[in-house]
Amino acid sequence: MTSNAVQQVQEDMALIARGEEIDLPWRRLRVLLDYGLVEISTPVLLGGPLAGSRTSISWTDEGMRFMGQASQGKDHQRK
C-alpha cells in the first residue's frame, strides 16, 4: 500500500473501532475486506434500545496487527 492508502485504511479502521462505520463508503470498505483487515458478521443480536439483529463489521486478527494492537488478550489467555 502507498503511504496515502495506509493512512486512509488506518482512519477507516478507527471509524470501525468507534462504531461510526455507517458513513464508510463501500469502495473503502472493500479495501479493508480485500486485505483481510475486517470481517462482516450477520446477524448480530443486540438488546436494549437497539434491540434486534444487525450486521456487524469488526477487526480481524490481521486488522489488529495492522493497527499495532497484536492480540494481547490471546497472549494473556495462554499464561
N, C-alpha and C positions, 0 to 999 in steps of 0.2 A: 504494500500500500504506500502511496505517496504520503508525505507529512500532512498535507491538507486532508486527505482521506482519513488518516489516523485521528486527526483532531475531530473531524465530523463524527466518526464512529464513537469516540470517547464521549462526545456530547450526547449522542443518541443513547448510548448505554446509560449515561447519567439520568436521562429522561425516564428510561425504563425503571431504574432503581428508585426514582422518586414517585413512580406511578403516574407519570404525565405523558405516557406514550400515545394517548388518544390523538394528538396532533402530529404524530410522526408519519410522514408520507410513506406510502407503500414502497416506492423505489429505494428509499433509505433503509427501510425495514428488511427488504430483500437482501441488501448487502450484509446486514447482520446475520441473517439466516444462512446465506451462502458461505460465510466464513465460520459458521458453527458457533457463533457467539451468543445466540439466544435461541429459545425454543418456544413454540406456541402450544399451550395446553388448553384443551376444551373437553368437557365443561369443567369449570371450577365453581364449586358451590360456595356461595357467600351467605352469611347470616346478617342479622341486624337490619339497619335501614337500607342496606344494599342487597337484601335477600334475593336469591335466585341464582341462576347459572350464568357464568360469563366466560369469555375467552381470556386467557392469561398469557402474557409474554414474560418470560423470565430468563435470567442469565444461565448459560451452561457452565460447566467447569472450565471450558476453554475461554468463555467470556470473563469468568472471574480471574483467570490467569492474565488475560489481555489487560484487564483493568488493574492488575497488580494486587489482587486480593486472592492469592492462591488459597485453596481450600484449607484454611487454618482449622476450621471446625472438624474436618475429617482427620487431621493430624492428631487433634486432641482426643478423638474417639478411640484411636488406636492405642493410646497410652494406658 
